[in-house]
Amino acid sequence: MDKKKVNISISIKDIKLSSCIMNASGAICTTEKELNDLLKSSSGAIVTKSCTFFPRKGNVKPRYFYCEYGSINSMGLPNLGIDFYLDFLEKNKTEKPIFLSISGLSIEENCFLLKKASLSSKVTAVELNLSCPNILGEEEIIGYDFYKLSYFLKEIFKFYKKPLGLKLPPYFKEIHIKNVAIILNQFPIYFVTCINSIPNGIFVNSTTESVVIYPKKGFGGIGGLSIKPFALANIRLFHLYLRKEISIIGCGGITNGVDIFEHILCGASAVQVGTQFIEEGISIFDRLKKELISILEKKNYSSIDNFKGNLKDLV
Ligand SMILES: Cc1cc2nc3c(=O)[nH]c(=O)nc-3n(C[C@H](O)[C@H](O)[C@H](O)COP(=O)(O)O)c2cc1C
């Protein structure tokens, strides 16, 4: 039998991605060189490092650590400031969709950043990071405060008319995801990206009997291999509860083509890769693309839509 021609392009409303695979915010996407490398790569889109109004140096190093079961980080949002990212985009002619990640330290700062971003024709969409500690001071994650989340989105959509995606924290109960979806379904959101790092983990070095990163006495956000089941569960439930017009970008624990296939089966339209991209470098996008295409060929699927969200229960 002839093999079907496999196509891994996708659309998020009117945004077209030639490949469903892209980097996650914070993974090698901060400097001009890093962004240029991403532009030249086979990723389907680029997500920038989450930016603030002023450039930030971030936390004291060591602030990132990797081992075989994943990564821990407490970066403290080191970034070059929104003007750097908007200038970079202005200088570059590219067909590739650009998602500008923003992560203001207050609701007011986020509104200001969104207004600035909406003036640029080069920003395809903003990915608003609602899952970063420090956003409201006192280590609060806005995605965990449903009242503030609802208020914040009402404020934003009074003036923001361009494509908007939300980077969500991981949720651990179905009722929380249902309630967040009820809020999000009221707004013209393009996509959600789930999940951000799982907050408040600790890695221990048993040889030195110490933590492995310096900030916050070793506590940090967990990414990589060990968070995949939580990412899949969040995608699965958001796929169930969100309006179908809101796309899901899966993120968490992707290291190979099978992981991507699983994210899409749970309901993701596209995926982002963080920890594994940091560890492997820019060639990862060619490898993942090849692996995903090979899986689809073996299963005789010709597009992402053939199996998106079709995860089966055991009967
Ligand atoms: C070093 C590092 C920096 C990160 N910085 C950001 C960031 O600036 N904004 C953001 O939304 N997520 C950030 N993240 C979270 C990732 O985008 C991603 O959600 C998380 O790492 C899970 O994906 P992974 O399992 O592929 O690593 C960062 C993650 C790491 C490891």
The ligand as an SDF file (V2000), in Angstrom:
LIG
                    3D

 31 33  0  0  0  0  0  0  0  0999 V2000
   15.7910   27.5510   32.1490 C   0  0  0  0  0  0  0  0  0  0  0  0
   14.3200   27.7150   31.9540 C   0  0  0  0  0  0  0  0  0  0  0  0
   13.7880   28.9860   31.7900 C   0  0  0  0  0  0  0  0  0  0  0  0
   12.4180   29.1690   31.5910 C   0  0  0  0  0  0  0  0  0  0  0  0
   11.9220   30.4230   31.3920 N   0  0  0  0  0  0  0  0  0  0  0  0
   10.5990   30.5900   31.0960 C   0  0  0  0  0  0  0  0  0  0  0  0
   10.0940   31.8590   30.7720 C   0  0  0  0  0  0  0  0  0  0  0  0
   10.8040   32.8560   30.7140 O   0  0  0  0  0  0  0  0  0  0  0  0
    8.7700   31.9590   30.4970 N   0  0  0  0  0  0  0  0  0  0  0  0
    7.9230   30.8710   30.5020 C   0  0  0  0  0  0  0  0  0  0  0  0
    6.7250   31.0250   30.2230 O   0  0  0  0  0  0  0  0  0  0  0  0
    8.3990   29.6450   30.8100 N   0  0  0  0  0  0  0  0  0  0  0  0
    9.7080   29.4810   31.0950 C   0  0  0  0  0  0  0  0  0  0  0  0
   10.1950   28.2340   31.3740 N   0  0  0  0  0  0  0  0  0  0  0  0
    9.2710   27.0610   31.3760 C   0  0  0  0  0  0  0  0  0  0  0  0
    9.2970   26.3570   30.0170 C   0  0  0  0  0  0  0  0  0  0  0  0
    8.8640   27.2180   28.9940 O   0  0  0  0  0  0  0  0  0  0  0  0
    8.4320   25.0870   30.0430 C   0  0  0  0  0  0  0  0  0  0  0  0
    7.0980   25.4650   30.2930 O   0  0  0  0  0  0  0  0  0  0  0  0
    8.8510   24.0770   31.0970 C   0  0  0  0  0  0  0  0  0  0  0  0
   10.2520   23.9820   31.1910 O   0  0  0  0  0  0  0  0  0  0  0  0
    8.2750   22.6950   30.7680 C   0  0  0  0  0  0  0  0  0  0  0  0
    8.7760   22.2390   29.5260 O   0  0  0  0  0  0  0  0  0  0  0  0
    9.9630   21.1450   29.4310 P   0  0  0  0  0  0  0  0  0  0  0  0
    9.5190   19.9620   30.2240 O   0  0  0  0  0  0  0  0  0  0  0  0
   10.0950   20.8650   27.9580 O   0  0  0  0  0  0  0  0  0  0  0  0
   11.1780   21.7670   30.0160 O   0  0  0  0  0  0  0  0  0  0  0  0
   11.5540   28.0340   31.5780 C   0  0  0  0  0  0  0  0  0  0  0  0
   12.0990   26.7470   31.7630 C   0  0  0  0  0  0  0  0  0  0  0  0
   13.4530   26.5810   31.9490 C   0  0  0  0  0  0  0  0  0  0  0  0
   14.0080   25.1900   32.1270 C   0  0  0  0  0  0  0  0  0  0  0  0
  1  2  1  0
  2  3  1  0
  2 30  2  0
  3  4  2  0
  4  5  1  0
  4 28  1  0
  5  6  2  0
  6  7  1  0
  6 13  1  0
  7  8  2  0
  7  9  1  0
  9 10  1  0
 10 11  2  0
 10 12  1  0
 12 13  2  0
 13 14  1  0
 14 15  1  0
 14 28  1  0
 15 16  1  0
 16 17  1  0
 16 18  1  0
 18 19  1  0
 18 20  1  0
 20 21  1  0
 20 22  1  0
 22 23  1  0
 23 24  1  0
 24 25  2  0
 24 26  1  0
 24 27  1  0
 28 29  2  0
 29 30  1  0
 30 31  1  0
M  END
$$$$
